[in-house]
Every structure is written in C-alpha cells, then in structure tokens.
Amino acid sequence: MAVGPTLGTGLFIGSGQALAVGGPATLLAAYVFISLLVYCLTTATAEIAAHMPVRDGTMLSHTYRYGSVHLGFALGYLRWYTLALLASFEIINAMVNLTLWEPGTRVTIRIAIVAGVIFLFNMLPERVFKRTEAFFTGVKLLTTIGLMLLSIFLAARGIPGTSVRGFYYWRHPGAVNRYLMPGHLGQFLGLVQCVLYSTILFIFSPELTVGRAEKADTETGFNILRVAQIDNIHLCVLYILSALAVGVMSPSNEPLLTNYGAGAGLSPYVVGVRRSQVPTLPVVATTLIFFSSVASARSFLFMSSRTLCSLAEAGHAPALFKDRNSWGVPYASVMASAMFASFAFLSLRLSVSVVFNFLLYFITTSGYISWLCLCIVYLRFRRATKTQGFVCVHQTFIQPFGTYFAMLVCASLSLANILMTVVPARLTIRNPVAVYLGAITFLLLYIGHYAKASMAQVAASETVTMEHCRHPTENPHPSIPSL
C-alpha cells in the first residue's frame, strides 16, 4: 500500500487543529469529502499512466506532452520544492509532538540533530535506503493501527473511575463546532477550515499512489489503474478510520490541541492517553509519533531529490543534479533538496506552532495548484487521444466528471485558503503571506520560463535574419548585374 511516505503528515498532529475547529463529526465529514476528491484525482492520473507508462512518473513527463513546456517546467519544480518543504514540515511536526513549542536555541539544536540524521539516511546507498524504508513504513503502520485500537479500548473502558465513554465527546462538547460565526454559517465555516487543515494529509497522494502502481505494473504486470484504485481505497479507509478514532480520543475544546490558540499543538491521541491516566502510555505514544514524523521526513527528502534528479535527466534542470556517486546517490540533488530544511530554523525566532501553520499554508496552496494542473493535463489528454483516434481501454466510470468536480473543488479551496487567512477575527500576517508565496512562486516559474523561451525564439529569428542578409538568395540591387 502506497501510504509509507504520507503517514505522519497531518495524521497525528494536524488533525488536532482540524478537530478543534470543526468537531469530531465535521472532521469525519472532511476526511470523507477529501477522500472522494483524491479518488477522482488518482483515477485521472492512473488513466494517463495506464495509457502510456513512463519511467520518470506520469505527471512529470506527460505534463510536457499534454500540457505545455512552460506548465511542465513550473509544475516539475513545484513538486520538487514542495516535497522538500514537506521534509521540513515533518521536522517541525516532530518538535510540536515533543511540546518544544517556545522559540530559542533549545528547539533549534534538536531540529539540527534531526535534520542531520535525515540527511545522512539519504546519503546511504539507494538499495540500503529502500530496505530501511520498508522497516520505517511498517513502524508507521503499526503506530497508526495501534493508536486506533487504543482508541477503541479507551472508548470502551473509559477514564478510570467513570462509566463507559464511547462517543461521549460527540455529545460533550458536541459533534459540530461553530467557527467565527454563530449558527449554521459558523458550522459551514468550521467545515471549510477543517477541510483546509486536513488536506495536508492527502497532498501528493494521487501522484505517489500512481507512481507506486506504475512500478508494480512494471514488475508484476498488474493493471496500473486497478492497483492505483485499490491503493487509494486502502489509504482513504485508513484515514477515515483514523478520523473516527481521533473523535473519541480527545474533546474538541481541549486547548492543548492548538497550543492555546497559537497554532498546532498536541496530537489528539496524546491528549487521549494523557486523560486515560495510564502510566508510561503517553511517553510511548509520543515516541512512536516522533519516529513516524522523522521517517516521513526522510521519505519526502528522498522523493524530492529524485524528482530533481529526474528533471535533470530529462534536460529540465542543470546536469549537475543527475550526477550520482558510486552508491547510486544523486548527492547534488540531495544536498539541494536538504537546503529547504532551513525553513525549520524559523523556530529560532518563532513558535514551532506558528512555523507549522506557515509551512502548512504554503504546502497546501502548492498542492491545490498541482491538483488543478493535474486536471488540466487529464482533460488535454482526453482531447488529444480522441482527436488522434485512440481508444482508451483503461477508464473509470467517474471520469471525466470526476475531473470537473476536482477542478471546481481545488479552485474553491485555493480561494478559501486566501479568504480564511484574512478574516479580521483571526488575521495573522504570516498565514496570508504563505498562501500568496505559494501561488506567486508557481506563477514566477511559469512566466519566467515562458519569457525565456520567447526571448530565445526572438534571438533565433534574428540570427536567421542576419544569416539571410549575409547570404541573400536574390540580388539585392536588380539594376546592378550579379557577378
């Protein structure tokens, strides 16, 4: 199942903010809604991959084929730096989990140690790294499943000295919270903000799921579309069950979930085990979540460096980044991607809860842009194959309507991400800046590549004109006989 790298991102820590904003029922509804969106995106990507599998990944290669050179360039680099920032985000995730919330050298030293360990893991021989990946994926799966089983046990047993708890927190303080406004409007805004907080968990999962399916097709001959669908269903079911577990572990009005309103706080699982009053259990849960975040960070750095290496091998990045050492490691790509870990050192001056939200808004904005481009590429693919007379054997019943739905949702989420960060009641200047930076960076990449290509075309045209003037094919002075 293609859940290894994504487990940890928002599942343990980020779900706390979403729970505090919307309540347990809203959180569950948000996960179901995003799962439907991700299924539409995954099947669209898988249809392209099943039609023509490629070595470098479907969206990286086929964006150039069915989109444009400028879109492919901008989207390729967007995926590279966003995956690198996800590694930094996971490091901050680990610090939040350890309650190292206050800025200063104490938390910075620990960030440096974790970042160094992650970098060293990525400098191991590639075959060794992939073997350790299986181990760390197993640890994260066991952590996720173990915490869900623990939630069932605590819900049935209840806090010592009380009656059976069950869905007590769905009644007290309530299943649905109101956000910013009273009444039904407040419940709707709570759902919107809950979705915005929860999408970090699903960012790039369509691309990662299809990438794993392409590899499986190469090795075993399974149909790419079928493998991608099965993996996507497994992933979404796991997350939806996690949302249910979170809802019975912690009340949504627990101030530690948001670090008393500063941003990200404790995991709902950690809050739940603290309330259970079982000795050593909070330490075990905190340790497992910490290792899950670190393992995810090393995976994201690996994927980011290989994305940059693939861009270089395709001729879209400097040739330096495709060089590999004797262990098969693209060392220049790893070092360039690891530089984004410096964003985690913002915690020297800012609370890690604030840095968490800053990176969250930047990454989710970039993710929405990537998903919008994915939809555009799929629709261009459908039009191109129809024009050329190809019959796509591998199709799903939900397409192309699922892609239209995904385009509408992604555009709405991008707009909501901007509007919800500038509400006067909760305006923090860093959050809208992160949203704008995510969009502006992509636009600069696209416009910059377009302008460079246009200038190159003009220069080539002028060169041809000058060559024509030097060697005219006709006599420029008809009155003077040619020699």
QUIZIKA-V776640 format. One record per residue. N is the residue number from 1. OMEGA is omega in whole degrees, -180 to 180 (* if undefined). D_CENTER is the distance of its C-alpha to the mean C-alpha in Angstrom with 2 decimals. Layout:
# QUIZIKA-V776640
n=N omega=OMEGA d_center=D_CENTER
n=N omega=OMEGA d_center=D_CENTER
This chain:
# QUIZIKA-V776640
n=1 omega=-173 d_center=17.14
n=2 omega=-180 d_center=13.70
n=3 omega=-173 d_center=12.26
n=4 omega=-176 d_center=13.08
n=5 omega=-173 d_center=10.06
n=6 omega=179 d_center=7.94
n=7 omega=-178 d_center=11.12
n=8 omega=-179 d_center=11.52
n=9 omega=177 d_center=8.28
n=10 omega=-176 d_center=9.98
n=11 omega=-176 d_center=12.29
n=12 omega=-176 d_center=15.13
n=13 omega=-176 d_center=14.97
n=14 omega=180 d_center=12.83
n=15 omega=179 d_center=14.84
n=16 omega=177 d_center=17.89
n=17 omega=-179 d_center=17.36
n=18 omega=178 d_center=16.59
n=19 omega=-179 d_center=19.74
n=20 omega=-178 d_center=21.78
n=21 omega=-171 d_center=21.10
n=22 omega=-174 d_center=21.63
n=23 omega=-174 d_center=23.46
n=24 omega=-180 d_center=23.11
n=25 omega=178 d_center=23.95
n=26 omega=178 d_center=21.57
n=27 omega=179 d_center=18.68
n=28 omega=179 d_center=19.69
n=29 omega=179 d_center=20.03
n=30 omega=180 d_center=16.57
n=31 omega=178 d_center=15.05
n=32 omega=-180 d_center=17.49
n=33 omega=-179 d_center=16.75
n=34 omega=177 d_center=12.97
n=35 omega=177 d_center=13.94
n=36 omega=178 d_center=16.38
n=37 omega=-178 d_center=14.05
n=38 omega=177 d_center=11.68
n=39 omega=178 d_center=15.03
n=40 omega=-180 d_center=16.25
n=41 omega=-179 d_center=13.42
n=42 omega=-179 d_center=13.71
n=43 omega=177 d_center=17.48
n=44 omega=179 d_center=17.54
n=45 omega=-178 d_center=15.69
n=46 omega=178 d_center=17.87
n=47 omega=177 d_center=20.97
n=48 omega=-179 d_center=20.54
n=49 omega=-180 d_center=19.98
n=50 omega=179 d_center=22.98
n=51 omega=-178 d_center=25.09
n=52 omega=178 d_center=24.58
n=53 omega=180 d_center=22.56
n=54 omega=-174 d_center=21.83
n=55 omega=-172 d_center=21.40
n=56 omega=-178 d_center=18.57
n=57 omega=-173 d_center=16.16
n=58 omega=-173 d_center=16.70
n=59 omega=180 d_center=14.63
n=60 omega=-177 d_center=15.48
n=61 omega=-172 d_center=19.14
n=62 omega=172 d_center=19.78
n=63 omega=175 d_center=18.39
n=64 omega=-175 d_center=21.41
n=65 omega=-173 d_center=23.62
n=66 omega=177 d_center=23.02
n=67 omega=175 d_center=21.51
n=68 omega=179 d_center=23.04
n=69 omega=-178 d_center=23.21
n=70 omega=179 d_center=21.98
n=71 omega=179 d_center=18.94
n=72 omega=179 d_center=18.17
n=73 omega=-177 d_center=18.65
n=74 omega=-177 d_center=16.48
n=75 omega=177 d_center=13.55
n=76 omega=179 d_center=13.96
n=77 omega=176 d_center=13.95
n=78 omega=179 d_center=11.04
n=79 omega=-180 d_center=8.88
n=80 omega=-174 d_center=11.00
n=81 omega=177 d_center=10.90
n=82 omega=176 d_center=7.25
n=83 omega=177 d_center=6.94
n=84 omega=178 d_center=10.18
n=85 omega=176 d_center=9.33
n=86 omega=174 d_center=6.91
n=87 omega=177 d_center=10.27
n=88 omega=179 d_center=12.16
n=89 omega=180 d_center=10.30
n=90 omega=176 d_center=11.21
n=91 omega=176 d_center=14.67
n=92 omega=176 d_center=15.11
n=93 omega=-180 d_center=14.05
n=94 omega=-180 d_center=16.90
n=95 omega=177 d_center=19.28
n=96 omega=-180 d_center=18.82
n=97 omega=179 d_center=19.57
n=98 omega=-179 d_center=22.70
n=99 omega=173 d_center=23.78
n=100 omega=-170 d_center=24.03
n=101 omega=-174 d_center=23.48
n=102 omega=179 d_center=26.15
n=103 omega=178 d_center=25.73
n=104 omega=-176 d_center=27.99
n=105 omega=-178 d_center=28.75
n=106 omega=180 d_center=28.47
n=107 omega=-179 d_center=24.73
n=108 omega=179 d_center=24.35
n=109 omega=180 d_center=26.35
n=110 omega=176 d_center=24.21
n=111 omega=179 d_center=21.02
n=112 omega=179 d_center=22.95
n=113 omega=-180 d_center=24.00
n=114 omega=179 d_center=20.59
n=115 omega=178 d_center=19.21
n=116 omega=178 d_center=22.37
n=117 omega=180 d_center=22.02
n=118 omega=179 d_center=18.50
n=119 omega=-180 d_center=19.91
n=120 omega=176 d_center=22.99
n=121 omega=-178 d_center=21.18
n=122 omega=175 d_center=19.53
n=123 omega=175 d_center=23.03
n=124 omega=173 d_center=24.48
n=125 omega=-173 d_center=25.66
n=126 omega=180 d_center=22.98
n=127 omega=178 d_center=24.85
n=128 omega=179 d_center=25.12
n=129 omega=-178 d_center=21.41
n=130 omega=176 d_center=20.72
n=131 omega=178 d_center=23.44
n=132 omega=179 d_center=22.06
n=133 omega=178 d_center=18.63
n=134 omega=179 d_center=20.51
n=135 omega=-178 d_center=22.08
n=136 omega=176 d_center=19.05
n=137 omega=176 d_center=17.32
n=138 omega=178 d_center=20.64
n=139 omega=-179 d_center=20.72
n=140 omega=177 d_center=17.41
n=141 omega=178 d_center=18.60
n=142 omega=178 d_center=21.96
n=143 omega=-178 d_center=20.61
n=144 omega=-179 d_center=18.74
n=145 omega=179 d_center=21.76
n=146 omega=179 d_center=24.20
n=147 omega=176 d_center=22.92
n=148 omega=177 d_center=23.05
n=149 omega=177 d_center=26.58
n=150 omega=179 d_center=27.47
n=151 omega=177 d_center=26.58
n=152 omega=-180 d_center=28.98
n=153 omega=-178 d_center=31.62
n=154 omega=178 d_center=31.42
n=155 omega=180 d_center=31.48
n=156 omega=-176 d_center=34.59
n=157 omega=-177 d_center=36.27
n=158 omega=177 d_center=35.45
n=159 omega=-179 d_center=35.97
n=160 omega=179 d_center=39.21
n=161 omega=179 d_center=42.18
n=162 omega=178 d_center=40.62
n=163 omega=179 d_center=40.65
n=164 omega=-172 d_center=37.99
n=165 omega=-180 d_center=34.84
n=166 omega=180 d_center=32.90
n=167 omega=-178 d_center=31.04
n=168 omega=-177 d_center=32.89
n=169 omega=174 d_center=29.95
n=170 omega=178 d_center=29.48
n=171 omega=-179 d_center=32.99
n=172 omega=16 d_center=33.08
n=173 omega=178 d_center=31.53
n=174 omega=-178 d_center=30.36
n=175 omega=-176 d_center=27.81
n=176 omega=178 d_center=26.66
n=177 omega=174 d_center=26.46
n=178 omega=-173 d_center=27.41
n=179 omega=176 d_center=25.31
n=180 omega=-176 d_center=27.10
n=181 omega=176 d_center=29.72
n=182 omega=172 d_center=32.21
n=183 omega=-177 d_center=32.70
n=184 omega=178 d_center=30.63
n=185 omega=177 d_center=28.94
n=186 omega=177 d_center=27.64
n=187 omega=178 d_center=26.35
n=188 omega=178 d_center=24.55
n=189 omega=176 d_center=22.97
n=190 omega=177 d_center=21.95
n=191 omega=-180 d_center=20.20
n=192 omega=-179 d_center=18.38
n=193 omega=178 d_center=17.26
n=194 omega=177 d_center=16.36
n=195 omega=-180 d_center=14.05
n=196 omega=178 d_center=12.45
n=197 omega=-172 d_center=12.06
n=198 omega=-176 d_center=10.86
n=199 omega=178 d_center=7.99
n=200 omega=-180 d_center=5.72
n=201 omega=-173 d_center=6.88
n=202 omega=-175 d_center=6.05
n=203 omega=178 d_center=2.82
n=204 omega=179 d_center=4.40
n=205 omega=176 d_center=6.90
n=206 omega=-180 d_center=9.63
n=207 omega=-179 d_center=9.69
n=208 omega=180 d_center=9.69
n=209 omega=180 d_center=12.22
n=210 omega=177 d_center=14.35
n=211 omega=177 d_center=14.36
n=212 omega=180 d_center=15.79
n=213 omega=177 d_center=18.15
n=214 omega=178 d_center=19.42
n=215 omega=179 d_center=20.33
n=216 omega=179 d_center=22.04
n=217 omega=180 d_center=23.93
n=218 omega=-173 d_center=25.15
n=219 omega=-172 d_center=26.39
n=220 omega=180 d_center=27.78
n=221 omega=177 d_center=28.22
n=222 omega=177 d_center=26.26
n=223 omega=-175 d_center=25.20
n=224 omega=-177 d_center=21.63
n=225 omega=-179 d_center=21.24
n=226 omega=180 d_center=22.72
n=227 omega=180 d_center=20.69
n=228 omega=179 d_center=17.36
n=229 omega=-179 d_center=18.77
n=230 omega=-180 d_center=19.96
n=231 omega=180 d_center=16.79
n=232 omega=178 d_center=14.86
n=233 omega=177 d_center=17.73
n=234 omega=-178 d_center=17.80
n=235 omega=-177 d_center=14.20
n=236 omega=178 d_center=14.75
n=237 omega=179 d_center=18.19
n=238 omega=-179 d_center=17.11
n=239 omega=179 d_center=14.79
n=240 omega=176 d_center=17.59
n=241 omega=177 d_center=20.13
n=242 omega=177 d_center=18.22
n=243 omega=176 d_center=18.35
n=244 omega=-179 d_center=22.06
n=245 omega=-180 d_center=22.56
n=246 omega=-178 d_center=21.08
n=247 omega=178 d_center=23.42
n=248 omega=-178 d_center=26.46
n=249 omega=-173 d_center=25.64
n=250 omega=173 d_center=25.67
n=251 omega=-177 d_center=27.19
n=252 omega=180 d_center=25.03
n=253 omega=177 d_center=27.50
n=254 omega=-176 d_center=27.07
n=255 omega=180 d_center=26.77
n=256 omega=178 d_center=25.09
n=257 omega=-179 d_center=21.86
n=258 omega=-178 d_center=21.38
n=259 omega=179 d_center=23.54
n=260 omega=175 d_center=26.30
n=261 omega=-177 d_center=24.32
n=262 omega=-176 d_center=22.86
n=263 omega=179 d_center=19.20
n=264 omega=179 d_center=17.42
n=265 omega=-177 d_center=20.10
n=266 omega=173 d_center=21.02
n=267 omega=175 d_center=19.35
n=268 omega=177 d_center=21.31
n=269 omega=-180 d_center=22.25
n=270 omega=176 d_center=23.84
n=271 omega=-179 d_center=25.60
n=272 omega=-179 d_center=26.91
n=273 omega=174 d_center=28.31
n=274 omega=180 d_center=29.86
n=275 omega=-180 d_center=31.61
n=276 omega=178 d_center=32.80
n=277 omega=176 d_center=34.96
n=278 omega=-177 d_center=34.70
n=279 omega=177 d_center=35.43
n=280 omega=-178 d_center=32.89
n=281 omega=177 d_center=30.27
n=282 omega=179 d_center=28.17
n=283 omega=180 d_center=28.29
n=284 omega=-180 d_center=27.18
n=285 omega=179 d_center=24.22
n=286 omega=-180 d_center=23.14
n=287 omega=-180 d_center=23.58
n=288 omega=178 d_center=21.60
n=289 omega=177 d_center=18.57
n=290 omega=180 d_center=18.98
n=291 omega=178 d_center=19.08
n=292 omega=179 d_center=16.03
n=293 omega=180 d_center=13.98
n=294 omega=179 d_center=15.82
n=295 omega=178 d_center=15.35
n=296 omega=180 d_center=11.54
n=297 omega=180 d_center=11.94
n=298 omega=178 d_center=14.37
n=299 omega=-180 d_center=12.32
n=300 omega=176 d_center=9.48
n=301 omega=178 d_center=12.53
n=302 omega=-178 d_center=14.17
n=303 omega=179 d_center=11.66
n=304 omega=-179 d_center=11.50
n=305 omega=179 d_center=15.29
n=306 omega=174 d_center=15.88
n=307 omega=178 d_center=14.04
n=308 omega=178 d_center=16.37
n=309 omega=178 d_center=19.21
n=310 omega=177 d_center=18.80
n=311 omega=179 d_center=18.93
n=312 omega=180 d_center=22.08
n=313 omega=178 d_center=23.61
n=314 omega=178 d_center=23.26
n=315 omega=-177 d_center=25.00
n=316 omega=177 d_center=22.27
n=317 omega=179 d_center=22.07
n=318 omega=-176 d_center=24.99
n=319 omega=180 d_center=26.67
n=320 omega=-173 d_center=26.42
n=321 omega=175 d_center=22.80
n=322 omega=179 d_center=23.91
n=323 omega=179 d_center=26.61
n=324 omega=176 d_center=26.47
n=325 omega=-176 d_center=28.78
n=326 omega=178 d_center=31.06
n=327 omega=-179 d_center=28.42
n=328 omega=-178 d_center=26.16
n=329 omega=174 d_center=23.63
n=330 omega=-169 d_center=22.54
n=331 omega=-180 d_center=23.47
n=332 omega=178 d_center=23.11
n=333 omega=179 d_center=19.51
n=334 omega=-179 d_center=18.76
n=335 omega=179 d_center=20.67
n=336 omega=179 d_center=19.12
n=337 omega=-179 d_center=15.52
n=338 omega=179 d_center=16.87
n=339 omega=-180 d_center=18.27
n=340 omega=175 d_center=15.07
n=341 omega=179 d_center=15.80
n=342 omega=178 d_center=18.57
n=343 omega=178 d_center=16.48
n=344 omega=-178 d_center=16.82
n=345 omega=169 d_center=20.55
n=346 omega=179 d_center=20.52
n=347 omega=174 d_center=21.49
n=348 omega=-179 d_center=24.89
n=349 omega=-176 d_center=25.68
n=350 omega=175 d_center=23.24
n=351 omega=179 d_center=22.50
n=352 omega=176 d_center=19.39
n=353 omega=178 d_center=18.73
n=354 omega=179 d_center=18.79
n=355 omega=176 d_center=16.62
n=356 omega=-178 d_center=13.99
n=357 omega=178 d_center=14.06
n=358 omega=179 d_center=14.31
n=359 omega=180 d_center=11.09
n=360 omega=-179 d_center=9.41
n=361 omega=179 d_center=11.03
n=362 omega=-176 d_center=10.34
n=363 omega=-179 d_center=6.54
n=364 omega=176 d_center=6.80
n=365 omega=177 d_center=9.68
n=366 omega=178 d_center=8.30
n=367 omega=178 d_center=5.90
n=368 omega=178 d_center=9.29
n=369 omega=179 d_center=11.18
n=370 omega=-180 d_center=9.57
n=371 omega=176 d_center=10.33
n=372 omega=179 d_center=13.69
n=373 omega=177 d_center=14.52
n=374 omega=179 d_center=13.82
n=375 omega=179 d_center=16.37
n=376 omega=180 d_center=18.75
n=377 omega=-180 d_center=18.77
n=378 omega=-180 d_center=19.51
n=379 omega=175 d_center=22.31
n=380 omega=176 d_center=23.72
n=381 omega=179 d_center=23.69
n=382 omega=-179 d_center=25.64
n=383 omega=-179 d_center=28.06
n=384 omega=-180 d_center=28.63
n=385 omega=178 d_center=29.40
n=386 omega=-180 d_center=31.66
n=387 omega=-178 d_center=33.48
n=388 omega=176 d_center=34.05
n=389 omega=178 d_center=35.32
n=390 omega=174 d_center=32.81
n=391 omega=-180 d_center=32.45
n=392 omega=-178 d_center=28.96
n=393 omega=-175 d_center=29.85
n=394 omega=180 d_center=26.42
n=395 omega=176 d_center=25.51
n=396 omega=-176 d_center=24.41
n=397 omega=-174 d_center=26.35
n=398 omega=-178 d_center=23.47
n=399 omega=6 d_center=23.06
n=400 omega=-177 d_center=23.46
n=401 omega=177 d_center=23.64
n=402 omega=179 d_center=20.20
n=403 omega=176 d_center=18.85
n=404 omega=177 d_center=21.01
n=405 omega=-179 d_center=19.74
n=406 omega=178 d_center=16.06
n=407 omega=-180 d_center=17.14
n=408 omega=-178 d_center=19.03
n=409 omega=-178 d_center=16.38
n=410 omega=177 d_center=13.68
n=411 omega=179 d_center=16.56
n=412 omega=179 d_center=17.69
n=413 omega=177 d_center=14.46
n=414 omega=178 d_center=14.39
n=415 omega=180 d_center=18.04
n=416 omega=179 d_center=17.72
n=417 omega=178 d_center=15.23
n=418 omega=-174 d_center=18.06
n=419 omega=-176 d_center=20.89
n=420 omega=178 d_center=19.84
n=421 omega=-179 d_center=19.46
n=422 omega=175 d_center=22.98
n=423 omega=-176 d_center=24.88
n=424 omega=-176 d_center=27.92
n=425 omega=-177 d_center=27.88
n=426 omega=-176 d_center=24.63
n=427 omega=170 d_center=24.33
n=428 omega=-168 d_center=22.85
n=429 omega=-176 d_center=22.95
n=430 omega=-176 d_center=19.90
n=431 omega=176 d_center=17.50
n=432 omega=177 d_center=18.68
n=433 omega=179 d_center=18.84
n=434 omega=179 d_center=15.14
n=435 omega=-179 d_center=14.56
n=436 omega=179 d_center=17.28
n=437 omega=179 d_center=16.17
n=438 omega=180 d_center=12.81
n=439 omega=-177 d_center=15.01
n=440 omega=180 d_center=17.93
n=441 omega=178 d_center=16.32
n=442 omega=-180 d_center=15.32
n=443 omega=178 d_center=18.82
n=444 omega=178 d_center=20.53
n=445 omega=-179 d_center=19.15
n=446 omega=-177 d_center=20.28
n=447 omega=179 d_center=23.57
n=448 omega=179 d_center=24.32
n=449 omega=178 d_center=24.08
n=450 omega=-180 d_center=26.10
n=451 omega=180 d_center=28.69
n=452 omega=179 d_center=29.05
n=453 omega=179 d_center=29.58
n=454 omega=178 d_center=32.10
n=455 omega=178 d_center=33.95
n=456 omega=179 d_center=34.14
n=457 omega=178 d_center=35.53
n=458 omega=180 d_center=38.09
n=459 omega=178 d_center=39.11
n=460 omega=179 d_center=39.60
n=461 omega=178 d_center=41.67
n=462 omega=179 d_center=43.82
n=463 omega=178 d_center=44.39
n=464 omega=180 d_center=45.65
n=465 omega=179 d_center=47.89
n=466 omega=178 d_center=49.37
n=467 omega=179 d_center=50.06
n=468 omega=179 d_center=51.75
n=469 omega=180 d_center=53.93
n=470 omega=-177 d_center=54.96
n=471 omega=-178 d_center=55.90
n=472 omega=178 d_center=56.94
n=473 omega=179 d_center=57.80
n=474 omega=178 d_center=60.54
n=475 omega=-178 d_center=63.32
n=476 omega=180 d_center=62.13
n=477 omega=-175 d_center=65.79
n=478 omega=-177 d_center=67.58
n=479 omega=-180 d_center=70.94
n=480 omega=-177 d_center=70.87
n=481 omega=177 d_center=71.28
n=482 omega=179 d_center=68.62
n=483 omega=* d_center=69.80
